[in-house]
Amino acid sequence: MTNSTLGRHAVVIGGSIAGLLTARILTDYFEQVTLIERDCFPLQAEPRRGIPQGTQLHILLTRCRQIIEELFPGLEAELIAQGAVTVDMAGDVEWLNPFGWTARFPSGFTVLSFSRCILDWLIYRRLAGTSQLHFLEESYVTGLISTPDGTSIAGVRVRQRQQTGETQEHTLVADLVVDASGFNSQAPKWLKALGYEAPKETVITTGMGYAGRVYEIPAGFESDWKGVYLQAAPPERTSMAILYPIENNRWLLGFCATAPHRLPKDEAALLDALQQLPSPMIYNALKQAKPCTPIEIYYPPGNRLCHYETLKRQPERFLVLGDAVCSFTPIYGQGMTVAALGVKTLDACLQNIVGQPSPNLTGLAKTFQKRLAQINAGPWIASTTQDAKYPSVRGTIKDASALDKFMGWYMNQVIHLTVRDTQTTLSLFEVLHMLKSAGTLFQPRILLQVLKQVLAGRSNSTQVKKSLTPL
């Protein structure tokens, strides 16, 4: 790809994974790219206030790993060199789903488990060496600048904090502005200030909170697993826990609960909460383990979808992606992968423009937001369908249609099959890792297995007994 094909300057708002990947893509098309971030990027791998969820468990799904490796060749090897642990999701993990223990076998579906700050730092370090990319830190956008006719965005107004503590405002002229500033995006407000409508929003949340803590793996600890996942079984059981290995011979615990339960804030309460789960496996592993960090509490905003694709009028040369458009309940592990898919969609749109006889950005905003909506649709349905089972669910909840009810029932049947059918587990992983669409779960072989399961009466089992232990 030849640089500077589509313009002199592009601006990216926000330095999260979505923003960093977007900046990388735009360097293929613009002479200069400026990334604006409220926070300061650290000089080493450490948490920063701009990523409040950074202390919670993060794993890289297969499709996200592929995209990041395409954009930053060799980055996966760097992650592993920093201590990221490779975990086979079926071979290395004890997964207790609502119907029993998922069968263990070498699946080939691996995830990388690590502290989130390592990934952000490695990507930032790569981008910091790119001469055409400039980081504007301790800065935030206060508004968009439109062209005289009001049909297009021509730049942004930026307020930057000075070393004296004062702030200074200036403007940045840009050929393209991309908002990747996350859930707290001010894009709707900015659009209204220019006379445009704000996008409609769909919000669905369970009020789920997360308690994360890092532990040293005890010397001499032996087990045949690397990770444990004790899945919730709403509406009956709404708490859950996951324990995965990370760098430096440590575990990262994630405990989740919804109202009316409260998140544990001290070690005794945390161990007690773990003891109440349907298997003592995580409790037994941690009761003698040494904590390395305080208990980090995080209350994410939940699922929110901003419908930019339905706007009747939208300015040219302004795009919105990542959590600024679509955010999910974090426990489903979709966020970074969906953001990466959005960035790849942007890349495809820009490549298509470059291939035209007279390349220009007119029409990009409408085309991109519609394609992004298609990318977000599947993960959104998967996340909100599960969240709708929780008694604490709130938001834009519609009465379930016959199709919705069937899909929920069918997915339960598929998850039930994973207790004994490894081929179904592989197909499910292909969907979870976003390598294939949910349609793959309706292939004839799985449909037949579901039918046999129903006829055999096995679908009546709704929750594993607390005394159940893995074989």
C-alpha positions in Angstrom: 0.0 0.0 0.0 1.3 3.4 -1.0 1.2 6.0 1.8 -0.6 9.4 1.5 -3.1 8.1 -1.1 -6.2 9.6 0.4 -5.2 12.8 2.2 -2.6 14.7 4.2 -3.9 14.2 7.7 -6.2 11.9 9.7 -7.2 12.2 13.3 -8.0 9.3 15.7 -9.7 10.1 19.0 -8.9 7.6 21.7 -5.9 5.4 22.5 -7.6 2.1 23.4 -7.1 -1.0 21.3 -9.6 0.2 18.8 -7.8 3.6 18.5 -4.4 2.1 18.3 -5.3 -0.4 15.5 -7.2 2.4 13.6 -4.1 4.6 13.7 -2.0 1.7 12.3 -4.5 1.3 9.4 -4.6 5.0 8.6 -0.9 5.2 8.2 -1.3 3.3 5.0 -3.5 6.0 3.5 -2.5 9.4 4.9 0.7 11.4 5.1 0.2 12.1 8.8 -1.9 10.6 11.5 -2.6 12.1 14.9 -3.9 10.0 17.8 -5.5 12.1 20.6 -5.5 10.5 24.1 -6.7 11.9 27.4 -4.2 9.8 29.3 -0.4 9.4 29.1 1.0 6.2 27.6 3.3 4.5 30.1 7.0 3.9 29.3 6.6 0.3 30.4 3.8 -2.3 30.6 1.7 -1.1 33.5 -2.0 -0.2 34.1 -3.2 3.3 33.2 -6.3 5.2 34.2 -7.5 5.4 30.7 -8.2 1.7 30.6 -10.2 1.1 33.8 -11.0 -2.5 32.9 -7.2 -3.2 32.4 -6.9 -5.0 35.8 -9.5 -7.6 34.8 -8.9 -10.8 32.8 -8.3 -10.4 29.1 -7.7 -13.1 26.5 -7.0 -12.9 22.8 -9.5 -14.9 20.7 -8.2 -16.5 17.4 -9.6 -13.9 15.0 -8.3 -11.0 17.1 -4.8 -12.7 17.2 -4.9 -13.1 13.4 -5.8 -9.4 12.8 -3.2 -8.0 15.2 -0.5 -10.3 13.8 -1.4 -9.0 10.3 -1.0 -5.4 11.4 2.0 -6.0 13.6 4.0 -9.1 12.4 5.8 -10.8 15.2 3.7 -9.2 18.0 2.3 -12.6 19.2 5.9 -13.8 19.7 6.6 -10.6 21.7 3.5 -11.2 23.9 4.7 -14.7 24.6 8.2 -13.4 25.3 6.6 -11.1 27.9 5.1 -14.1 29.6 1.6 -14.5 28.0 0.4 -18.0 28.5 -1.0 -20.2 25.7 -4.2 -22.0 26.9 -6.1 -24.6 24.9 -9.8 -23.8 25.7 -10.8 -27.5 25.8 -7.5 -29.3 26.5 -6.3 -27.0 29.4 -9.5 -25.6 30.9 -12.1 -27.1 33.2 -15.3 -25.5 32.0 -18.4 -26.1 34.1 -21.4 -25.0 32.0 -25.0 -25.1 33.2 -25.3 -28.7 32.1 -22.1 -30.3 33.3 -18.3 -30.3 32.7 -17.4 -29.7 29.0 -15.4 -32.7 27.7 -11.6 -32.1 27.8 -9.6 -32.8 24.7 -6.8 -31.1 22.7 -8.9 -28.7 20.5 -6.2 -26.6 18.9 -8.3 -23.5 19.9 -5.8 -21.6 22.0 -6.1 -18.2 23.6 -3.3 -16.0 25.0 -3.8 -15.0 28.6 -1.9 -12.0 30.0 -2.3 -8.7 31.8 -4.0 -6.3 29.5 -1.4 -3.6 29.9 1.2 -5.8 28.1 -0.7 -5.8 24.9 -1.4 -2.1 24.9 2.2 -1.3 25.6 3.6 -3.6 22.9 1.3 -2.0 20.3 2.1 1.5 21.5 5.8 0.8 21.3 5.5 -0.4 17.7 3.4 2.7 16.7 5.7 5.1 18.6 8.4 4.1 16.1 6.3 5.2 13.1 7.4 8.6 11.9 4.1 9.6 10.3 2.2 9.0 13.5 2.0 11.6 16.2 0.6 11.0 19.7 -1.1 14.0 21.4 -1.4 12.9 25.0 -3.1 14.6 28.0 -5.5 16.0 25.4 -9.2 15.7 24.7 -11.5 16.7 21.9 -14.1 19.4 22.7 -15.9 19.5 19.4 -15.9 18.8 15.6 -15.2 21.5 13.0 -17.4 21.4 9.9 -16.8 22.7 6.4 -18.6 26.0 5.5 -21.5 24.2 3.9 -21.9 21.9 7.0 -21.8 18.7 5.0 -18.4 17.4 6.1 -16.0 17.4 9.0 -12.8 19.3 8.5 -11.1 18.8 11.8 -11.4 18.9 15.6 -11.0 21.3 18.5 -8.6 20.0 21.1 -7.9 21.0 24.7 -4.5 20.0 25.9 -3.2 20.0 29.6 0.0 21.8 30.0 2.8 21.0 32.6 1.6 24.0 34.5 -1.8 22.5 35.0 -3.5 24.9 32.7 -5.2 23.9 29.4 -4.7 25.3 26.0 -7.2 24.8 23.1 -6.3 24.6 19.5 -7.6 23.2 16.2 -6.5 20.3 14.1 -7.4 20.3 10.4 -8.0 16.8 9.1 -9.2 15.0 6.0 -10.7 12.2 8.1 -11.7 12.0 11.8 -12.3 8.6 13.5 -13.8 8.5 17.0 -12.6 5.5 18.9 -12.9 7.0 22.3 -14.9 4.2 23.9 -18.2 4.1 25.8 -17.8 7.7 27.0 -17.7 9.0 23.4 -19.1 12.6 23.0 -19.8 12.1 19.3 -23.6 12.3 19.7 -23.2 15.7 21.5 -20.8 16.9 18.9 -23.1 16.0 16.1 -26.1 17.8 17.7 -23.9 20.9 18.1 -23.5 20.9 14.3 -27.2 20.5 13.7 -27.2 16.7 13.1 -29.3 14.2 15.0 -27.7 12.0 17.6 -28.0 8.3 16.9 -30.6 6.2 18.7 -29.3 3.9 21.4 -30.2 0.4 22.5 -29.0 -0.3 26.1 -29.2 -3.7 27.9 -27.4 -4.2 31.1 -27.5 -6.7 34.0 -25.6 -4.5 36.5 -22.9 -7.2 36.6 -19.8 -6.3 38.6 -16.3 -7.7 38.4 -13.8 -8.4 41.1 -10.3 -9.1 39.8 -7.2 -10.2 41.7 -3.7 -11.6 40.9 -2.3 -14.5 42.9 1.1 -16.2 43.0 0.7 -19.9 41.9 1.9 -21.8 45.0 5.2 -23.6 44.7 4.6 -27.3 44.1 1.0 -26.7 42.9 0.0 -29.6 40.6 -3.1 -30.0 38.5 -4.0 -31.3 35.0 -5.5 -27.9 34.1 -4.3 -24.4 33.4 -7.6 -22.6 33.8 -11.0 -23.0 35.3 -14.3 -21.5 34.2 -17.3 -21.9 36.4 -20.0 -20.4 34.2 -23.2 -18.8 35.5 -26.5 -20.5 35.0 -29.1 -17.7 35.0 -31.8 -17.1 36.2 -31.0 -19.6 39.0 -27.3 -18.8 39.5 -26.0 -15.4 38.5 -22.5 -15.5 39.9 -19.5 -17.0 38.3 -15.7 -17.2 38.4 -12.8 -17.7 36.0 -9.2 -18.4 36.9 -6.5 -18.2 34.2 -2.7 -18.2 34.3 -0.8 -15.0 33.3 2.8 -13.9 33.1 5.3 -14.5 36.0 3.8 -17.7 37.2 0.6 -16.0 38.5 -3.1 -16.5 38.3 -5.6 -13.8 37.5 -9.0 -14.4 39.1 -12.2 -12.9 37.8 -15.3 -13.1 40.0 -18.6 -11.8 38.6 -22.0 -11.2 40.3 -25.2 -9.3 39.7 -27.7 -7.6 42.1 -28.8 -8.4 44.7 -25.4 -9.9 45.4 -22.5 -7.6 46.4 -19.0 -8.0 45.1 -16.5 -9.2 47.8 -14.1 -6.4 48.8 -11.8 -8.4 51.2 -10.0 -11.7 51.1 -12.4 -13.5 53.5 -15.5 -12.4 51.6 -13.9 -13.3 48.3 -13.0 -16.8 49.4 -16.5 -17.2 50.9 -18.1 -16.2 47.6 -15.9 -18.7 45.7 -16.9 -21.4 48.2 -20.6 -20.8 47.3 -20.0 -21.7 43.6 -21.1 -25.1 42.4 -17.5 -26.5 42.3 -14.8 -25.9 44.9 -12.0 -26.1 42.3 -11.1 -22.4 42.2 -11.6 -22.0 46.0 -9.3 -25.0 46.6 -6.6 -23.5 44.3 -6.7 -20.1 45.9 -7.2 -20.7 49.6 -3.5 -21.1 50.2 -2.3 -18.8 47.4 -0.6 -15.5 48.1 -2.5 -12.4 46.7 -0.2 -10.1 44.7 -2.7 -7.2 44.2 -5.7 -5.7 46.0 -9.1 -6.8 44.9 -9.9 -4.6 41.9 -13.6 -3.8 41.5 -15.0 -2.8 38.1 -18.6 -2.1 37.1 -18.8 -1.9 33.3 -21.6 -0.1 31.6 -23.0 -3.2 29.9 -24.3 -3.6 26.4 -24.9 -0.4 24.4 -25.5 -0.1 20.6 -25.5 3.3 18.9 -27.3 3.2 15.6 -25.1 5.4 13.5 -26.1 3.3 10.5 -29.7 4.6 10.6 -28.9 8.3 10.6 -30.7 10.1 7.8 -28.0 12.7 7.7 -24.4 12.3 8.7 -21.4 14.4 7.9 -18.8 13.1 5.5 -15.3 12.3 6.7 -16.4 11.4 10.3 -16.5 7.8 11.4 -17.2 6.1 14.8 -16.1 2.6 15.8 -15.2 0.3 18.7 -17.0 0.8 22.1 -18.0 4.3 20.9 -20.6 2.4 18.7 -21.0 -1.0 20.3 -20.0 -2.2 23.8 -20.6 -5.6 25.4 -20.8 -7.2 28.8 -17.1 -8.1 29.1 -17.5 -11.7 30.4 -18.2 -12.9 26.9 -14.7 -11.9 25.7 -15.9 -10.2 22.5 -14.8 -6.6 22.9 -11.3 -6.6 21.5 -12.1 -9.0 18.6 -15.2 -7.0 17.5 -13.1 -3.8 17.6 -10.4 -5.4 15.5 -13.0 -6.6 13.0 -14.3 -3.0 12.8 -10.8 -1.8 12.0 -10.4 -4.4 9.3 -13.8 -3.3 7.9 -12.4 0.3 7.7 -9.3 -1.0 6.0 -11.5 -2.8 3.3 -13.5 0.4 2.7 -10.4 2.5 2.3 -8.8 -0.1 0.0 -12.0 0.0 -2.2 -11.7 3.8 -2.4 -8.1 3.6 -3.4 -9.0 1.3 -6.2 -11.4 3.8 -7.8 -10.4 5.9 -10.8 -10.7 9.1 -8.8 -10.3 8.2 -5.1 -12.2 10.4 -2.6 -13.8 10.0 0.8 -17.3 11.0 -0.2 -19.8 8.4 0.9 -17.3 6.6 3.2 -19.1 7.5 6.4 -22.4 6.0 5.3 -20.9 2.9 3.8 -18.6 2.2 6.7 -21.2 2.6 9.4 -23.6 0.3 7.6 -20.9 -2.4 7.2 -19.8 -1.9 10.8 -23.4 -2.5 12.0 -23.4 -5.8 10.1 -20.2 -6.8 11.9 -21.6 -5.8 15.3 -25.0 -7.6 14.8 -23.9 -11.2 15.6 -21.9 -10.5 18.7 -24.6 -8.1 20.0 -27.3 -10.8 19.7 -25.1 -13.4 21.4 -24.3 -11.1 24.3 -27.8 -9.6 24.9 -29.5 -13.0 24.5 -27.5 -14.3 27.4 -27.9 -11.2 29.5 -31.7 -11.3 29.0 -31.7 -14.5 31.2 -30.6 -12.5 34.3 -33.3 -11.3 36.6 -31.5 -8.0 37.0 -31.5 -7.2 33.3 -32.6 -3.6 32.5 -32.8 -1.5 29.4 -34.4 -1.8 26.0 -35.9 -5.2 26.5 -38.6 -6.5 24.1 -40.8 -9.5 24.6 -39.0 -12.4 23.1 -40.3 -13.5 19.8 -40.8 -17.1 18.9 -37.5 -17.0 17.0 -35.7 -15.5 20.0 -37.1 -18.2 22.2 -36.1 -20.9 19.8 -32.5 -19.5 19.4 -32.1 -19.4 23.2 -33.4 -23.0 23.6 -31.2 -24.2 20.7 -28.0 -22.6 22.0 -28.7 -24.3 25.4 -28.9 -27.6 23.5 -25.6 -26.9 21.7 -23.8 -26.1 25.0 -25.3 -29.2 26.6 -23.8 -31.3 23.7 -20.3 -30.1 24.7 -20.5 -32.2 27.8 -19.9 -35.3 25.6 -19.6 -34.3 21.9 -16.1 -32.9 21.0 -17.1 -32.1 17.4 -19.9 -29.8 18.6 -17.4 -28.1 20.9 -15.1 -27.4 18.0 -17.9 -25.9 16.0 -18.9 -23.8 19.0 -15.3 -22.6 19.4 -15.3 -21.6 15.7 -18.2 -19.3 16.4 -16.9 -18.0 19.8 -13.5 -17.2 18.2 -15.4 -15.4 15.4 -13.9 -17.5 12.6 -17.4 -18.6 11.4 -20.9 -17.3 11.8 -23.5 -18.8 14.1 -25.0 -20.6 11.1 -22.3 -23.3 11.4 -24.1 -24.5 14.6 -27.0 -25.5 12.4 -25.1 -27.9 10.2 -26.9 -31.3 9.7 -24.7 -33.2 12.1 -25.3 -30.9 15.0 -29.0 -30.7 14.3 -29.2 -34.5 14.4 -27.3 -34.6 17.7 -29.7 -32.0 19.2 -32.7 -34.1 18.0 -31.2 -37.2 19.6 -30.5 -35.4 22.8 -34.1 -34.1 23.0 -35.6 -37.4 22.2 -33.4 -39.0 24.9 -34.8 -36.6 27.4 -31.3 -35.2 28.3 -32.4 -31.6 27.7 -34.4 -31.7 30.9 -31.2 -31.2 33.0 -30.9 -27.5 33.8 -28.1 -27.2 36.3 -25.3 -29.4 37.5 -25.4 -30.4 41.2 -23.0 -28.7 43.5 -21.2 -31.9 44.4 -20.4 -32.7 40.7 -16.7 -32.9 40.0 -14.8 -33.4 36.7 -13.8 -36.9 35.6 
